[in-house]
Amino acid sequence: MLDFGEVWLARHLDRGPRHLPILVFMLTDKCNLKCKMCGACDYSPGDHNVLSTEEWKTVLDAAARIRVQILSITGGEAMLRKDLFELIAYARARGMAVHLNTNGLLLREKSVEKLRASGVETVSISVESTDAATHEAIRGRGTFAHTLDGLRLLRQRLPDARIGLNCVINKHNYKTLAEMVDFAAREGVDQVKFAPIHTNLQHKDKAIGEYADMLFDEGDLEGLEAELQRIQSALTATQLQSTSKRFFDGITKLYRAPASNTKTAHSTSARRRSTRFGGAARSRSTGSSYVTVTAPAGTPRTRN
């Protein structure tokens, strides 16, 4: 059972926590994809202030001292680090459960065997749609089949690991996400998590104009609400773990939040200042209106 009481108290008292239930390792800035909404590839031609293997082990020693229970490893693409498996094993030896976030493209026979030997307990793979064209419009041409190959190999070789799918809810895929639930169940995964498209965290350095077509218009929100209900209904017929009902119910409320919840939008070409329109941003260069929003509390901080 994870105890977040100490974290809450530490924030309230403005001090560091004495113990930490979950620690997120952004192991590398490097990535082998250039996803449409992600800014990692824009500011990261290589690693910035990257830690060595021994430096990461020092961090893990400190994490053990403050009783970290779960280590969640992400990037960039964490599987680009050759010492990933060594670091997972090091964390496991210090009593931490390890969760890996990946885009799945590097899940091949040798790497999956190394993952198995490292002791990783849970792995999440990013899949944006059951439709190859929709997935690849976001993550790049040729990625869908390779991602599914990696997912299936992982399920076959690590039968005891908990495997999940991560999906970003956006204007391109939201009408088909109930089908993602059926897909996840057929593929034998343990969970499927949904998070709304947003404009901060790893997306904050990306010019909004480059992925504005993924953002919701105010007129989309009623339909989005209906689709979120469809997803929840589909989940009730499965044993899959997923995003909480409270989180689902808060998504459209968040998008309808006041302008103080929004990030100023920029046009791609001129990067002109934009005026904010209620809970949306209206681009002066195009006249188009779309909802921009910061990620809600609890949104996974993953870049894959």
C-alpha positions in Angstrom: 0.0 0.0 0.0 1.5 3.3 -1.0 1.5 6.0 1.6 1.4 9.6 0.3 0.7 11.2 3.7 4.3 12.1 4.2 4.6 13.7 0.8 1.5 15.8 1.5 2.9 16.8 4.9 6.3 17.7 3.4 4.6 20.0 0.8 2.5 21.6 3.5 5.5 22.2 5.7 7.7 23.2 2.8 10.4 20.6 3.4 11.7 17.5 1.8 9.8 14.2 2.4 11.3 11.7 4.8 10.1 8.9 2.6 8.9 8.8 -1.0 6.4 6.2 -2.4 7.3 6.8 -6.0 10.3 8.2 -7.8 10.3 9.0 -11.5 13.7 8.6 -13.3 14.0 10.5 -16.5 16.9 8.4 -17.5 17.8 10.1 -20.8 16.6 13.0 -23.1 17.4 10.9 -26.2 14.5 9.4 -28.2 14.2 7.4 -31.3 10.9 9.0 -32.2 9.6 12.5 -33.0 6.1 12.3 -31.7 3.8 15.2 -32.9 2.9 16.6 -29.5 6.2 16.0 -27.6 8.9 18.6 -27.2 11.6 16.3 -26.1 13.0 15.9 -29.6 13.0 19.6 -30.1 15.3 20.5 -27.2 17.3 17.3 -27.1 19.7 16.4 -29.9 21.6 14.5 -27.2 21.6 14.1 -23.5 21.7 17.2 -21.3 23.4 17.0 -18.0 23.2 13.2 -18.3 24.3 11.2 -15.3 26.7 8.3 -15.5 25.8 4.8 -14.4 27.6 5.3 -11.1 25.9 8.6 -10.5 22.5 7.0 -11.1 23.4 4.3 -8.6 24.2 7.0 -6.1 20.7 8.4 -6.6 19.3 4.9 -6.2 21.2 4.5 -2.9 19.7 7.8 -1.7 16.2 6.6 -2.9 16.6 3.4 -0.9 17.4 5.5 2.2 14.1 7.4 1.9 12.2 4.2 1.3 11.2 4.7 -2.3 8.8 1.8 -3.1 8.3 2.2 -6.8 10.9 3.4 -9.4 9.2 4.6 -12.6 11.8 4.9 -15.4 11.1 7.0 -18.5 12.9 9.3 -20.9 13.2 10.2 -23.8 13.3 6.6 -24.6 14.9 4.8 -21.6 15.8 1.7 -23.7 18.4 3.7 -25.5 20.6 3.6 -22.4 22.8 0.6 -22.5 23.0 0.5 -18.7 19.2 0.4 -18.3 19.1 -3.3 -17.3 22.0 -2.8 -14.8 20.2 0.1 -13.2 16.9 -1.9 -13.0 18.7 -4.8 -11.3 20.4 -2.4 -8.9 17.1 -0.8 -7.9 15.5 -4.2 -7.4 18.4 -5.3 -5.2 17.5 -2.3 -3.0 13.9 -3.3 -2.5 12.3 -1.1 -5.2 9.6 -2.3 -7.6 10.6 -1.1 -11.1 8.2 0.2 -13.8 9.5 1.0 -17.3 7.8 3.4 -19.8 8.7 2.8 -23.4 7.5 3.3 -26.9 8.1 -0.4 -27.6 10.3 -0.1 -30.7 13.4 -1.5 -29.0 11.6 -4.5 -27.6 13.4 -7.3 -29.4 14.6 -10.8 -28.4 17.8 -9.7 -26.7 16.5 -6.7 -25.0 13.4 -8.4 -23.7 15.6 -11.2 -22.3 17.7 -8.6 -20.5 14.5 -7.0 -19.2 13.4 -10.4 -17.8 16.8 -11.0 -16.2 16.8 -7.5 -14.7 13.7 -8.1 -12.6 11.5 -5.4 -14.1 7.9 -5.8 -12.8 5.8 -3.6 -14.9 6.1 -2.2 -18.4 3.9 0.4 -20.1 3.9 0.9 -23.9 2.5 3.9 -25.7 -0.2 3.1 -28.3 -2.4 5.9 -29.6 -5.0 3.9 -31.5 -6.0 0.5 -32.7 -5.8 2.1 -36.2 -2.3 2.1 -37.7 -2.8 5.3 -39.6 -4.0 7.2 -36.5 -1.2 5.9 -34.4 1.4 6.7 -37.0 0.1 10.2 -37.7 1.1 10.9 -34.1 4.2 8.7 -33.6 5.6 8.3 -37.1 5.4 6.1 -40.1 6.0 2.4 -39.6 5.8 2.5 -35.9 2.5 0.7 -35.3 3.5 -2.8 -36.4 6.8 -2.6 -34.7 5.2 -1.5 -31.5 2.7 -4.4 -31.6 5.5 -6.8 -32.3 7.3 -5.6 -29.2 4.2 -5.7 -27.1 3.4 -9.3 -28.1 7.0 -10.4 -27.6 7.1 -8.9 -24.1 3.8 -10.6 -23.2 5.2 -13.9 -24.4 8.6 -13.7 -22.7 7.6 -12.0 -19.5 4.4 -13.8 -18.5 4.6 -12.7 -14.9 5.2 -9.0 -15.6 2.3 -6.5 -15.5 2.0 -4.9 -18.9 0.1 -1.8 -19.7 -0.8 0.6 -22.6 -0.6 4.3 -22.3 -2.8 6.5 -24.6 -3.0 10.2 -25.1 -6.6 11.3 -25.6 -6.7 13.8 -28.5 -8.9 15.0 -31.3 -7.6 12.4 -33.7 -8.3 9.3 -31.6 -11.0 10.1 -29.0 -13.9 8.6 -31.0 -12.2 5.2 -31.2 -10.8 4.8 -27.7 -13.5 2.4 -26.5 -12.1 0.0 -29.1 -8.7 0.4 -27.4 -10.2 -1.3 -24.3 -11.2 -4.3 -26.4 -7.8 -4.3 -28.1 -6.0 -4.3 -24.7 -8.1 -7.2 -23.4 -7.4 -9.2 -26.6 -3.7 -8.6 -26.3 -3.6 -9.9 -22.8 -2.3 -6.7 -21.1 -3.2 -5.9 -17.5 -4.0 -2.2 -17.7 -4.7 0.6 -20.2 -4.3 4.2 -19.0 -5.7 7.3 -20.7 -4.4 10.9 -20.2 -5.7 14.0 -22.0 -3.6 16.0 -24.4 -2.1 19.0 -22.6 0.4 21.8 -23.1 2.9 21.5 -20.3 5.3 18.9 -18.8 7.2 17.4 -21.8 5.0 19.3 -24.2 5.7 22.7 -22.8 8.6 23.5 -25.2 6.7 22.5 -28.3 5.1 25.3 -30.4 1.4 24.7 -30.0 0.8 25.3 -33.8 2.8 22.1 -34.5 0.1 19.9 -32.8 -2.9 22.3 -32.7 -4.9 19.8 -34.8 -4.7 17.3 -31.8 -6.2 19.8 -29.4 -10.0 20.0 -28.7 -12.2 22.8 -29.9 -14.8 23.9 -27.4 -17.4 22.4 -29.7 -15.8 18.9 -29.3 -16.2 18.7 -25.5 -19.8 17.4 -25.5 -18.7 14.6 -27.8 -15.6 14.0 -25.8 -17.6 13.6 -22.6 -19.8 11.0 -24.3 -16.7 9.1 -25.6 -15.2 9.1 -22.1 -18.4 7.5 -20.8 -18.1 4.9 -23.6 -14.6 4.0 -22.5 -15.7 3.6 -18.9 -18.6 1.4 -20.0 -16.2 -0.8 -22.0 -13.9 -1.1 -19.1 -16.6 -2.5 -16.8 -16.8 -5.6 -19.1 -13.1 -6.4 -18.6 -10.6 -7.1 -15.8 -8.3 -4.3 -16.9 -7.0 -1.7 -14.5 -7.3 1.8 -15.9 -7.6 5.5 -15.2 -9.9 6.3 -12.2 -13.5 7.4 -12.7 -12.7 10.6 -10.9 -9.9 11.3 -13.3 -12.1 10.6 -16.4 -14.9 12.7 -15.0 -12.5 15.6 -14.5 -11.1 15.7 -18.0 -13.8 17.8 -19.7 -14.2 19.9 -16.5 -10.5 20.7 -16.8 -10.8 21.7 -20.5 -13.7 24.0 -19.5 -11.5 25.7 -16.8 -11.0 29.5 -16.9 -8.2 31.0 -19.0 -5.9 30.9 -16.1 -5.5 27.2 -16.8 -4.3 27.8 -20.3 -1.0 28.4 -21.9 -0.6 31.2 -24.4 -0.7 29.8 -27.9 1.7 30.7 -30.8 1.3 30.3 -34.5 3.8 28.0 -36.1 5.0 30.4 -38.8 5.1 33.8 -37.2 4.9 32.7 -33.5 2.7 35.7 -32.9 1.2 36.4 -29.5 -2.3 35.0 -29.2 -5.3 36.2 -27.4 -7.1 33.8 -25.0 -10.7 33.1 -25.5 -12.5 31.8 -22.4 -11.0 28.4 -21.8 -9.5 28.3 -25.2 -6.8 30.0 -27.2 -7.6 31.8 -30.5 -4.7 32.2 -33.0 -4.6 35.6 -34.6 -2.9 34.2 -37.7 -5.4 31.5 -38.4 -8.5 32.6 -36.5 -8.9 29.0 -35.3 -9.9 28.3 -31.7 -8.8 25.4 -29.6 -8.6 24.4 -26.0 -5.2 24.4 -24.3 -4.7 23.1 -20.8 -2.1 22.2 -18.3 -1.9 18.6 -17.3 -4.1 17.6 -14.3 -2.6 16.3 -11.1 -1.8 12.6 -11.5 -1.1 12.8 -15.2 1.8 10.4 -15.9 5.0 12.3 -16.5 6.2 10.1 -19.4 7.7 11.1 -22.7 7.3 7.9 -24.7 
